Amino acid sequence: MSRGVASRLRHADYEAILAFVAATSELEPDMPYAPVVLGHLDATLGCKAHALYRENDLIGRRTPLMVSSAGRHVDELDSLYWTVGPDAITRYRTATGDLSAARLSDVAAWRRYRESPVYREYFGPGGIRHQLDLGLAARPGWQRTLLFCRGREDPDFSERDRDVLELLRPYLHAREARAALRRHLQDLVPVGEDGPDTAASLTIREREVVHLAGQGKSNAVIARELWITPGTVKKHLEHVYGKLGVSSRAAAVSRLEGSSSGPR
C-alpha cells in the first residue's frame, strides 16, 4: 500500500473493509457479485452508494448483464444508453485500458459533462450525478465493472472511497477465482453422482482444499487463497480423509483425481 493511501484511510475505514470481508467470505462464491455482496458493498462505501455489477459488450454496444443489491436487471433504456453514450468512464477505460478505481469527476469536467447527451437523456432524468467505477479484468471487446452511483443532492465520491475499492480488489479477485475453481470441480465430479464414501460425498469446499493441496500448496497458502484459517483447512482435510478412507493428502488427491477420470 502506498503511503498516500495509508494517510487517507482511518482506522474506521479498515474496520469497514474487514467487516465486508467477514460478512461475505462465507457466502457461496458461485456468483461473486451476487445481490447480497453488492448490498454489503453499498454499506461499505455508505452515503447512498448504490452498487451495480455490469458487463458491457463494447463491440455489440449493449449491456447484457446488470446486477444490483435488489437483483438482476434488464435495462429497458439500454438501447438509448448506447445511442447517446457510453458514459465518460467507459470511454476512458476503452481508450486507456486503465482498470483503476475512477470517479466521473476524475475523467470529465462537470460543465461539459452535463451538456452531453448521455447525461441529459440517460443519467440526468434518473437523478444520477456522481459515479465511481472499479474496472475488472475482461476478455477483449468486453468490459466488467463495479459501478457506484449517487444523486444530485449527495456528495461526490472521495479519494477514500477509491482507496477502499482498490484495497478490496485482491479479495474480489479471490472470489472470482474461487467461483472459477468451483465450476471446474463441479464439472469434474458432479455432486451426488456416486454413493457415500466416494469423491462425490465431498462438499465443494472440501474439493477446493484437496484440489489446491494437489498443487503442492501448504495449509497456510490454501487458507490465504480461500480466505479461511489454516486450522479450518486442517479440519477440512480431516473430514476428507474420513469420507474417502485415506490417511494422507497424496492419497486424497489421488482418490479425487481417480474419481474424476472414471466413467461418466
Sequence and secondary structure as in RCSB ss.txt:
>XXXX:A:sequence
MSRGVASRLRHADYEAILAFVAATSELEPDMPYAPVVLGHLDATLGCKAHALYRENDLIGRRTPLMVSSAGRHVD
ELDSLYWTVGPDAITRYRTATGDLSAARLSDVAAWRRYRESPVYREYFGPGGIRHQLDLGLAARPGWQRTLLFCR
GREDPDFSERDRDVLELLRPYLHAREARAALRRHLQDLVPVGEDGPDTAASLTIREREVVHLAGQGKSNAVIARE
LWITPGTVKKHLEHVYGKLGVSSRAAAVSRLEGSSSGPR
>XXXX:A:secstr
  HHHHHH  HHHHHHHHHHHHHHTTS TTSTT HHHHHHHHHHH SS EEEEEEEETTTTEEEEEEETTEEE  
TTHHHHHHH   HHHHHHHHH   S EEHHHHS HHHHTTSHHIIIIIGGGTEEEEEEEEE   TTEEEEEEEEE
ETTS    HHHHHHHHHHHHHHHHHHHHHHHHHHHHHHS TTSS TTSGGGS HHHHHHHHHHTTT  HHHHHHH
HTS HHHHHHHHHHHHHHHT  SHHHHHHHHHHHHTS  
